[in-house]
Protein backbone atom coordinates (compact mmCIF):
# COMPACT_ATOMS: atom_id res chain seq x y z
CA UNK A 1 0.00 0.00 0.00
CA UNK A 2 2.84 2.39 0.88
CA UNK A 3 4.43 1.91 -2.54
CA UNK A 4 1.10 2.48 -4.27
CA UNK A 5 0.73 5.80 -2.44
CA UNK A 6 4.30 6.72 -3.34
CA UNK A 7 3.62 6.01 -7.01
CA UNK A 8 0.55 8.25 -7.01
CA UNK A 9 2.21 11.10 -5.16
CA UNK A 10 5.50 10.85 -7.02
CA UNK A 11 3.75 11.00 -10.39
CA UNK A 12 1.89 14.16 -9.36
CA UNK A 13 4.97 15.85 -7.95
CA UNK A 14 7.12 15.04 -11.00
CA UNK A 15 4.50 16.33 -13.40
CA UNK A 16 4.13 19.51 -11.40
CA UNK A 17 7.84 20.20 -11.04
CA UNK A 18 8.48 19.55 -14.72
CA UNK A 19 5.84 22.16 -15.53
CA UNK A 20 7.79 24.88 -13.75
CA UNK A 21 8.46 24.69 -10.03
CA UNK A 22 12.01 23.38 -10.38
CA UNK A 23 12.92 26.58 -12.23
CA UNK A 24 10.85 28.76 -9.86
CA UNK A 25 8.45 29.68 -12.64
CA UNK A 26 5.15 31.31 -11.75
CA UNK A 27 2.07 29.10 -11.94
CA UNK A 28 -0.48 31.04 -13.97
CA UNK A 29 -3.51 28.77 -13.66
CA UNK A 30 -4.89 26.07 -11.39
CA UNK A 31 -4.68 23.54 -14.24
CA UNK A 32 -1.34 22.37 -15.57
CA UNK A 33 -0.66 20.25 -18.64
CA UNK A 34 0.87 16.92 -17.67
CA UNK A 35 2.19 13.85 -19.44
CA UNK A 36 3.45 10.41 -18.50
CA UNK A 37 7.20 10.41 -17.96
CA UNK A 38 7.64 6.90 -19.29
CA UNK A 39 5.31 4.04 -20.17
CA UNK A 40 5.54 0.76 -18.29
CA UNK A 41 3.65 -2.43 -17.68
CA UNK A 42 0.71 -2.04 -15.31
CA UNK A 43 2.43 -4.38 -12.83
CA UNK A 44 5.61 -2.28 -12.73
CA UNK A 45 5.86 0.34 -10.01
CA UNK A 46 7.60 3.70 -10.45
CA UNK A 47 8.27 6.00 -7.49
CA UNK A 48 10.81 8.16 -5.59
CA UNK A 49 11.47 10.63 -8.44
CA UNK A 50 14.05 13.42 -8.33
CA UNK A 51 14.60 16.13 -10.93
CA UNK A 52 17.19 18.71 -11.94
CA UNK A 53 16.50 20.86 -14.98
CA UNK A 54 15.42 18.56 -17.82
CA UNK A 55 16.82 15.43 -16.19
CA UNK A 56 14.83 13.08 -14.00
CA UNK A 57 15.61 9.86 -12.12
CA UNK A 58 13.22 7.42 -10.44
CA UNK A 59 12.93 3.91 -9.01
CA UNK A 60 11.31 1.25 -11.19
CA UNK A 61 10.51 -2.35 -10.33
CA UNK A 62 10.55 -5.28 -12.72
CA UNK A 63 8.36 -8.39 -12.90
CA UNK A 64 10.63 -10.22 -10.43
CA UNK A 65 10.25 -7.47 -7.82
CA UNK A 66 13.80 -6.13 -8.24
CA UNK A 67 14.16 -2.34 -8.24
CA UNK A 68 16.48 -0.25 -10.44
CA UNK A 69 17.21 3.45 -10.94
CA UNK A 70 16.20 4.92 -14.31
CA UNK A 71 17.18 8.20 -15.94
CA UNK A 72 15.55 10.35 -18.61
CA UNK A 73 16.60 13.61 -20.26
CA UNK A 74 13.52 15.45 -21.54
CA UNK A 75 15.58 17.70 -23.77
CA UNK A 76 17.06 14.82 -25.78
CA UNK A 77 14.56 12.04 -25.09
CA UNK A 78 17.38 9.78 -23.92
CA UNK A 79 16.30 7.18 -21.34
CA UNK A 80 18.26 4.37 -19.70
CA UNK A 81 18.83 2.33 -16.58
CA UNK A 82 21.46 4.22 -14.58
CA UNK A 83 23.50 1.14 -13.59
CA UNK A 84 22.59 -2.46 -14.40
CA UNK A 85 22.73 -4.61 -11.27
CA UNK A 86 21.17 -7.68 -9.67
CA UNK A 87 21.00 -5.68 -6.40
CA UNK A 88 18.00 -3.58 -5.40
CA UNK A 89 18.40 0.17 -5.85
CA UNK A 90 16.37 2.92 -4.08
CA UNK A 91 16.29 6.62 -3.13
CA UNK A 92 17.88 8.37 -6.14
CA UNK A 93 18.85 12.02 -6.38
CA UNK A 94 20.32 14.01 -9.27
CA UNK A 95 22.34 17.18 -9.87
CA UNK A 96 23.28 17.93 -13.47
CA UNK A 97 24.53 14.67 -14.98
CA UNK A 98 25.45 13.19 -11.59
CA UNK A 99 23.18 10.62 -9.94
CA UNK A 100 23.35 9.10 -6.45
CA UNK A 101 21.30 6.29 -4.93
CA UNK A 102 21.24 3.54 -2.28
CA UNK A 103 22.02 -0.04 -3.32
CA UNK A 104 21.44 -3.22 -1.28
CA UNK A 105 23.54 -6.37 -1.54
CA UNK A 106 22.38 -9.96 -0.87
CA UNK A 107 22.93 -9.52 2.89
CA UNK A 108 20.82 -6.32 2.82
CA UNK A 109 23.86 -4.14 3.47
CA UNK A 110 23.25 -0.70 1.95
CA UNK A 111 25.83 1.47 0.20
CA UNK A 112 25.59 4.83 -1.58
CA UNK A 113 26.54 4.74 -5.26
CA UNK A 114 27.33 7.50 -7.74
CA UNK A 115 27.32 7.73 -11.54
CA UNK A 116 28.16 10.54 -13.94
CA UNK A 117 25.81 10.02 -16.90
CA UNK A 118 28.09 12.17 -19.10
CA UNK A 119 31.35 10.27 -18.52
CA UNK A 120 29.87 6.90 -17.58
CA UNK A 121 31.99 6.69 -14.42
CA UNK A 122 30.28 4.92 -11.49
CA UNK A 123 31.19 3.46 -8.12
CA UNK A 124 30.59 3.58 -4.39
CA UNK A 125 30.80 7.06 -2.91
CA UNK A 126 32.65 5.67 0.11
CA UNK A 127 33.56 2.02 0.70
CA UNK A 128 32.41 1.11 4.20
CA UNK A 129 31.17 -1.84 6.26
CA UNK A 130 28.58 0.51 7.75
CA UNK A 131 25.12 0.94 6.24
CA UNK A 132 24.64 4.06 4.11
CA UNK A 133 21.40 5.56 2.83
CA UNK A 134 19.48 8.80 2.15
CA UNK A 135 22.01 10.36 -0.25
CA UNK A 136 21.47 13.86 -1.67
CA UNK A 137 23.65 15.68 -4.19
CA UNK A 138 24.29 19.30 -5.18
CA UNK A 139 26.98 19.92 -7.77
CA UNK A 140 29.96 17.79 -6.77
CA UNK A 141 28.96 17.47 -3.10
CA UNK A 142 27.12 14.42 -1.75
CA UNK A 143 25.64 13.98 1.74
CA UNK A 144 24.22 10.79 3.26
CA UNK A 145 23.45 8.92 6.51
CA UNK A 146 25.94 6.33 7.71
CA UNK A 147 25.86 3.94 10.67
CA UNK A 148 28.75 4.66 13.00
CA UNK A 149 29.63 1.33 14.67
CA UNK A 150 32.41 2.92 16.73
CA UNK A 151 30.02 5.19 18.60
CA UNK A 152 26.89 3.11 18.03
CA UNK A 153 24.87 5.74 16.20
CA UNK A 154 24.11 7.22 12.78
CA UNK A 155 25.99 10.25 11.45
CA UNK A 156 25.78 12.53 8.41
CA UNK A 157 28.72 12.35 6.01
CA UNK A 158 29.77 14.48 3.02
CA UNK A 159 32.03 13.87 0.03
CA UNK A 160 33.21 16.43 -2.48
CA UNK A 161 33.83 14.64 -5.78
CA UNK A 162 35.92 17.57 -7.06
CA UNK A 163 38.36 17.75 -4.15
CA UNK A 164 38.13 14.17 -2.90
CA UNK A 165 37.36 15.32 0.64
CA UNK A 166 35.18 13.00 2.71
CA UNK A 167 34.20 13.25 6.37
CA UNK A 168 31.47 13.87 8.88
CA UNK A 169 29.56 17.11 8.49
CA UNK A 170 29.35 17.71 12.24
CA UNK A 171 30.85 15.49 14.94
CA UNK A 172 28.32 14.60 17.63
CA UNK A 173 27.37 11.66 19.86
CA UNK A 174 23.71 12.26 18.91
CA UNK A 175 22.01 10.42 16.04
CA UNK A 176 21.88 12.40 12.79
CA UNK A 177 19.62 11.66 9.82
CA UNK A 178 17.79 12.96 6.72
CA UNK A 179 20.46 15.32 5.34
CA UNK A 180 19.92 17.61 2.39
CA UNK A 181 22.22 19.99 0.53
CA UNK A 182 22.07 23.15 -1.58
CA UNK A 183 25.46 24.36 -2.80
CA UNK A 184 27.64 24.63 0.31
CA UNK A 185 24.66 24.61 2.69
CA UNK A 186 23.63 21.41 4.49
CA UNK A 187 20.68 20.68 6.77
CA UNK A 188 19.90 17.55 8.78
CA UNK A 189 17.87 16.21 11.71
CA UNK A 190 19.60 15.41 14.99
CA UNK A 191 18.18 13.63 18.03
CA UNK A 192 18.83 15.01 21.52
CA UNK A 193 19.24 13.23 24.87
CA UNK A 194 15.67 14.03 25.96
CA UNK A 195 14.14 12.19 23.00
CA UNK A 196 13.33 15.34 21.05
CA UNK A 197 14.95 16.40 17.79
CA UNK A 198 16.53 19.45 16.20
CA UNK A 199 17.17 20.70 12.68
CA UNK A 200 20.78 21.77 12.16
CA UNK A 201 22.33 23.88 9.40
CA UNK A 202 25.96 24.23 8.32
CA UNK A 203 27.55 26.39 5.65
CA UNK A 204 30.65 24.57 4.43
CA UNK A 205 32.08 27.73 2.85
CA UNK A 206 32.04 29.76 6.07
CA UNK A 207 31.93 27.05 8.73
CA UNK A 208 28.84 28.68 10.21
CA UNK A 209 26.74 26.19 12.21
CA UNK A 210 23.37 26.84 13.82
CA UNK A 211 20.47 24.93 15.30
CA UNK A 212 17.52 25.95 13.11
CA UNK A 213 14.84 24.72 15.50
CA UNK A 214 14.53 22.47 18.54
CA UNK A 215 11.36 20.58 19.40
CA UNK A 216 9.94 17.77 21.50
CA UNK A 217 8.31 16.61 18.27
CA UNK A 218 10.14 14.36 15.82
CA UNK A 219 11.37 16.27 12.76
CA UNK A 220 12.72 14.79 9.56
CA UNK A 221 12.67 14.90 5.72
CA UNK A 222 14.55 18.17 5.51
CA UNK A 223 14.88 20.16 2.27
CA UNK A 224 16.85 23.32 1.52
CA UNK A 225 17.27 25.88 -1.25
CA UNK A 226 19.63 28.75 -0.49
CA UNK A 227 18.79 30.02 3.02
CA UNK A 228 15.24 28.60 3.02
CA UNK A 229 14.62 25.35 4.87
CA UNK A 230 11.52 23.15 5.10
CA UNK A 231 10.94 19.95 7.03
CA UNK A 232 8.24 17.59 8.23
CA UNK A 233 7.26 17.36 11.91
CA UNK A 234 5.12 14.94 13.87
CA UNK A 235 2.81 16.28 16.58
CA UNK A 236 0.91 13.43 18.30
CA UNK A 237 1.72 11.36 15.17
CA UNK A 238 0.10 14.04 12.98
CA UNK A 239 2.52 15.21 10.25
CA UNK A 240 2.79 18.85 9.20
CA UNK A 241 5.26 21.04 7.27
CA UNK A 242 7.39 23.81 8.79
CA UNK A 243 9.48 26.51 7.10
CA UNK A 244 12.25 28.91 8.14
CA UNK A 245 14.28 31.52 6.30
CA UNK A 246 17.73 31.56 7.88
CA UNK A 247 18.54 34.96 6.39
CA UNK A 248 15.52 36.77 7.86
CA UNK A 249 14.59 34.52 10.77
CA UNK A 250 10.98 34.28 9.61
CA UNK A 251 9.25 30.94 10.17
CA UNK A 252 5.79 29.42 9.79
CA UNK A 253 3.75 26.26 9.51
CA UNK A 254 2.86 25.39 5.93
CA UNK A 255 -0.33 23.80 4.69
CA UNK A 256 -4.03 23.70 5.45
CA UNK A 257 -3.93 20.41 7.36
CA UNK A 258 -1.75 18.56 9.85
CA UNK A 259 -1.74 15.58 7.48
CA UNK A 260 1.03 17.05 5.31
CA UNK A 261 4.02 15.10 4.01
CA UNK A 262 7.25 15.14 1.97
CA UNK A 263 8.05 18.85 1.47
CA UNK A 264 10.39 20.25 -1.14
CA UNK A 265 11.41 23.82 -1.92
CA UNK A 266 12.66 25.74 -4.95
CA UNK A 267 13.20 29.47 -4.56
CA UNK A 268 10.10 30.85 -2.82
CA UNK A 269 7.85 27.93 -3.77
CA UNK A 270 7.14 25.00 -1.47
CA UNK A 271 5.39 21.79 -2.56
CA UNK A 272 4.08 18.88 -0.48
CA UNK A 273 1.28 16.34 -0.49
CA UNK A 274 -1.64 16.38 1.90
CA UNK A 275 -4.30 13.87 2.98
CA UNK A 276 -7.95 14.85 3.44
CA UNK A 277 -10.56 13.31 5.76
CA UNK A 278 -11.35 10.67 3.12
CA UNK A 279 -7.67 9.63 3.00
CA UNK A 280 -7.35 11.16 -0.47
CA UNK A 281 -3.99 12.76 -1.25
CA UNK A 282 -3.36 15.94 -3.24
CA UNK A 283 -0.29 18.01 -4.11
CA UNK A 284 -0.21 21.56 -2.77
CA UNK A 285 1.90 24.62 -3.56
CA UNK A 286 2.62 27.70 -1.46
CA UNK A 287 4.29 30.78 -2.89
CA UNK A 288 6.09 32.55 -0.06
CA UNK A 289 6.12 35.83 -1.99
CA UNK A 290 2.34 36.02 -2.36
CA UNK A 291 1.40 33.82 0.65
CA UNK A 292 -1.03 32.04 -1.70
CA UNK A 293 -1.59 28.34 -1.07
CA UNK A 294 -3.31 26.31 -3.75
CA UNK A 295 -4.14 22.71 -4.49
CA UNK A 296 -2.73 21.62 -7.82
CA UNK A 297 -5.31 20.09 -10.14
CA UNK A 298 -3.34 17.64 -12.27
C-alpha positions as CSV (number, residue, x, y, z in Angstrom):
1,X,0.0,0.0,0.0
2,X,2.8,2.4,0.9
3,X,4.4,1.9,-2.5
4,X,1.1,2.5,-4.3
5,X,0.7,5.8,-2.4
6,X,4.3,6.7,-3.3
7,X,3.6,6.0,-7.0
8,X,0.6,8.3,-7.0
9,X,2.2,11.1,-5.2
10,X,5.5,10.8,-7.0
11,X,3.7,11.0,-10.4
12,X,1.9,14.2,-9.4
13,X,5.0,15.8,-8.0
14,X,7.1,15.0,-11.0
15,X,4.5,16.3,-13.4
16,X,4.1,19.5,-11.4
17,X,7.8,20.2,-11.0
18,X,8.5,19.5,-14.7
19,X,5.8,22.2,-15.5
20,X,7.8,24.9,-13.7
21,X,8.5,24.7,-10.0
22,X,12.0,23.4,-10.4
23,X,12.9,26.6,-12.2
24,X,10.9,28.8,-9.9
25,X,8.4,29.7,-12.6
26,X,5.1,31.3,-11.7
27,X,2.1,29.1,-11.9
28,X,-0.5,31.0,-14.0
29,X,-3.5,28.8,-13.7
30,X,-4.9,26.1,-11.4
31,X,-4.7,23.5,-14.2
32,X,-1.3,22.4,-15.6
33,X,-0.7,20.3,-18.6
34,X,0.9,16.9,-17.7
35,X,2.2,13.9,-19.4
36,X,3.4,10.4,-18.5
37,X,7.2,10.4,-18.0
38,X,7.6,6.9,-19.3
39,X,5.3,4.0,-20.2
40,X,5.5,0.8,-18.3
41,X,3.6,-2.4,-17.7
42,X,0.7,-2.0,-15.3
43,X,2.4,-4.4,-12.8
44,X,5.6,-2.3,-12.7
45,X,5.9,0.3,-10.0
46,X,7.6,3.7,-10.5
47,X,8.3,6.0,-7.5
48,X,10.8,8.2,-5.6
49,X,11.5,10.6,-8.4
50,X,14.0,13.4,-8.3
51,X,14.6,16.1,-10.9
52,X,17.2,18.7,-11.9
53,X,16.5,20.9,-15.0
54,X,15.4,18.6,-17.8
55,X,16.8,15.4,-16.2
56,X,14.8,13.1,-14.0
57,X,15.6,9.9,-12.1
58,X,13.2,7.4,-10.4
59,X,12.9,3.9,-9.0
60,X,11.3,1.3,-11.2
61,X,10.5,-2.4,-10.3
62,X,10.6,-5.3,-12.7
63,X,8.4,-8.4,-12.9
64,X,10.6,-10.2,-10.4
65,X,10.3,-7.5,-7.8
66,X,13.8,-6.1,-8.2
67,X,14.2,-2.3,-8.2
68,X,16.5,-0.3,-10.4
69,X,17.2,3.4,-10.9
70,X,16.2,4.9,-14.3
71,X,17.2,8.2,-15.9
72,X,15.6,10.3,-18.6
73,X,16.6,13.6,-20.3
74,X,13.5,15.4,-21.5
75,X,15.6,17.7,-23.8
76,X,17.1,14.8,-25.8
77,X,14.6,12.0,-25.1
78,X,17.4,9.8,-23.9
79,X,16.3,7.2,-21.3
80,X,18.3,4.4,-19.7
81,X,18.8,2.3,-16.6
82,X,21.5,4.2,-14.6
83,X,23.5,1.1,-13.6
84,X,22.6,-2.5,-14.4
85,X,22.7,-4.6,-11.3
86,X,21.2,-7.7,-9.7
87,X,21.0,-5.7,-6.4
88,X,18.0,-3.6,-5.4
89,X,18.4,0.2,-5.8
90,X,16.4,2.9,-4.1
91,X,16.3,6.6,-3.1
92,X,17.9,8.4,-6.1
93,X,18.9,12.0,-6.4
94,X,20.3,14.0,-9.3
95,X,22.3,17.2,-9.9
96,X,23.3,17.9,-13.5
97,X,24.5,14.7,-15.0
98,X,25.5,13.2,-11.6
99,X,23.2,10.6,-9.9
100,X,23.4,9.1,-6.4
101,X,21.3,6.3,-4.9
102,X,21.2,3.5,-2.3
103,X,22.0,0.0,-3.3
104,X,21.4,-3.2,-1.3
105,X,23.5,-6.4,-1.5
106,X,22.4,-10.0,-0.9
107,X,22.9,-9.5,2.9
108,X,20.8,-6.3,2.8
109,X,23.9,-4.1,3.5
110,X,23.3,-0.7,1.9
111,X,25.8,1.5,0.2
112,X,25.6,4.8,-1.6
113,X,26.5,4.7,-5.3
114,X,27.3,7.5,-7.7
115,X,27.3,7.7,-11.5
116,X,28.2,10.5,-13.9
117,X,25.8,10.0,-16.9
118,X,28.1,12.2,-19.1
119,X,31.3,10.3,-18.5
120,X,29.9,6.9,-17.6
121,X,32.0,6.7,-14.4
122,X,30.3,4.9,-11.5
123,X,31.2,3.5,-8.1
124,X,30.6,3.6,-4.4
125,X,30.8,7.1,-2.9
126,X,32.7,5.7,0.1
127,X,33.6,2.0,0.7
128,X,32.4,1.1,4.2
129,X,31.2,-1.8,6.3
130,X,28.6,0.5,7.7
131,X,25.1,0.9,6.2
132,X,24.6,4.1,4.1
133,X,21.4,5.6,2.8
134,X,19.5,8.8,2.1
135,X,22.0,10.4,-0.3
136,X,21.5,13.9,-1.7
137,X,23.7,15.7,-4.2
138,X,24.3,19.3,-5.2
139,X,27.0,19.9,-7.8
140,X,30.0,17.8,-6.8
141,X,29.0,17.5,-3.1
142,X,27.1,14.4,-1.7
143,X,25.6,14.0,1.7
144,X,24.2,10.8,3.3
145,X,23.4,8.9,6.5
146,X,25.9,6.3,7.7
147,X,25.9,3.9,10.7
148,X,28.8,4.7,13.0
149,X,29.6,1.3,14.7
150,X,32.4,2.9,16.7
151,X,30.0,5.2,18.6
152,X,26.9,3.1,18.0
153,X,24.9,5.7,16.2
154,X,24.1,7.2,12.8
155,X,26.0,10.2,11.5
156,X,25.8,12.5,8.4
157,X,28.7,12.4,6.0
158,X,29.8,14.5,3.0
159,X,32.0,13.9,0.0
160,X,33.2,16.4,-2.5
161,X,33.8,14.6,-5.8
162,X,35.9,17.6,-7.1
163,X,38.4,17.8,-4.1
164,X,38.1,14.2,-2.9
165,X,37.4,15.3,0.6
166,X,35.2,13.0,2.7
167,X,34.2,13.3,6.4
168,X,31.5,13.9,8.9
169,X,29.6,17.1,8.5
170,X,29.4,17.7,12.2
171,X,30.9,15.5,14.9
172,X,28.3,14.6,17.6
173,X,27.4,11.7,19.9
174,X,23.7,12.3,18.9
175,X,22.0,10.4,16.0
176,X,21.9,12.4,12.8
177,X,19.6,11.7,9.8
178,X,17.8,13.0,6.7
179,X,20.5,15.3,5.3
180,X,19.9,17.6,2.4
181,X,22.2,20.0,0.5
182,X,22.1,23.2,-1.6
183,X,25.5,24.4,-2.8
184,X,27.6,24.6,0.3
185,X,24.7,24.6,2.7
186,X,23.6,21.4,4.5
187,X,20.7,20.7,6.8
188,X,19.9,17.5,8.8
189,X,17.9,16.2,11.7
190,X,19.6,15.4,15.0
191,X,18.2,13.6,18.0
192,X,18.8,15.0,21.5
193,X,19.2,13.2,24.9
194,X,15.7,14.0,26.0
195,X,14.1,12.2,23.0
196,X,13.3,15.3,21.0
197,X,14.9,16.4,17.8
198,X,16.5,19.4,16.2
199,X,17.2,20.7,12.7
200,X,20.8,21.8,12.2
201,X,22.3,23.9,9.4
202,X,26.0,24.2,8.3
203,X,27.6,26.4,5.6
204,X,30.6,24.6,4.4
205,X,32.1,27.7,2.9
206,X,32.0,29.8,6.1
207,X,31.9,27.0,8.7
208,X,28.8,28.7,10.2
209,X,26.7,26.2,12.2
210,X,23.4,26.8,13.8
211,X,20.5,24.9,15.3
212,X,17.5,26.0,13.1
213,X,14.8,24.7,15.5
214,X,14.5,22.5,18.5
215,X,11.4,20.6,19.4
216,X,9.9,17.8,21.5
217,X,8.3,16.6,18.3
218,X,10.1,14.4,15.8
219,X,11.4,16.3,12.8
220,X,12.7,14.8,9.6
221,X,12.7,14.9,5.7
222,X,14.5,18.2,5.5
223,X,14.9,20.2,2.3
224,X,16.8,23.3,1.5
225,X,17.3,25.9,-1.2
226,X,19.6,28.7,-0.5
227,X,18.8,30.0,3.0
228,X,15.2,28.6,3.0
229,X,14.6,25.4,4.9
230,X,11.5,23.1,5.1
231,X,10.9,20.0,7.0
232,X,8.2,17.6,8.2
233,X,7.3,17.4,11.9
234,X,5.1,14.9,13.9
235,X,2.8,16.3,16.6
236,X,0.9,13.4,18.3
237,X,1.7,11.4,15.2
238,X,0.1,14.0,13.0
239,X,2.5,15.2,10.2
240,X,2.8,18.9,9.2
241,X,5.3,21.0,7.3
242,X,7.4,23.8,8.8
243,X,9.5,26.5,7.1
244,X,12.3,28.9,8.1
245,X,14.3,31.5,6.3
246,X,17.7,31.6,7.9
247,X,18.5,35.0,6.4
248,X,15.5,36.8,7.9
249,X,14.6,34.5,10.8
250,X,11.0,34.3,9.6
251,X,9.2,30.9,10.2
252,X,5.8,29.4,9.8
253,X,3.8,26.3,9.5
254,X,2.9,25.4,5.9
255,X,-0.3,23.8,4.7
256,X,-4.0,23.7,5.4
257,X,-3.9,20.4,7.4
258,X,-1.8,18.6,9.9
259,X,-1.7,15.6,7.5
260,X,1.0,17.0,5.3
261,X,4.0,15.1,4.0
262,X,7.3,15.1,2.0
263,X,8.0,18.8,1.5
264,X,10.4,20.2,-1.1
265,X,11.4,23.8,-1.9
266,X,12.7,25.7,-4.9
267,X,13.2,29.5,-4.6
268,X,10.1,30.9,-2.8
269,X,7.9,27.9,-3.8
270,X,7.1,25.0,-1.5
271,X,5.4,21.8,-2.6
272,X,4.1,18.9,-0.5
273,X,1.3,16.3,-0.5
274,X,-1.6,16.4,1.9
275,X,-4.3,13.9,3.0
276,X,-7.9,14.9,3.4
277,X,-10.6,13.3,5.8
278,X,-11.3,10.7,3.1
279,X,-7.7,9.6,3.0
280,X,-7.4,11.2,-0.5
281,X,-4.0,12.8,-1.3
282,X,-3.4,15.9,-3.2
283,X,-0.3,18.0,-4.1
284,X,-0.2,21.6,-2.8
285,X,1.9,24.6,-3.6
286,X,2.6,27.7,-1.5
287,X,4.3,30.8,-2.9
288,X,6.1,32.5,-0.1
289,X,6.1,35.8,-2.0
290,X,2.3,36.0,-2.4
291,X,1.4,33.8,0.7
292,X,-1.0,32.0,-1.7
293,X,-1.6,28.3,-1.1
294,X,-3.3,26.3,-3.8
295,X,-4.1,22.7,-4.5
296,X,-2.7,21.6,-7.8
297,X,-5.3,20.1,-10.1
298,X,-3.3,17.6,-12.3
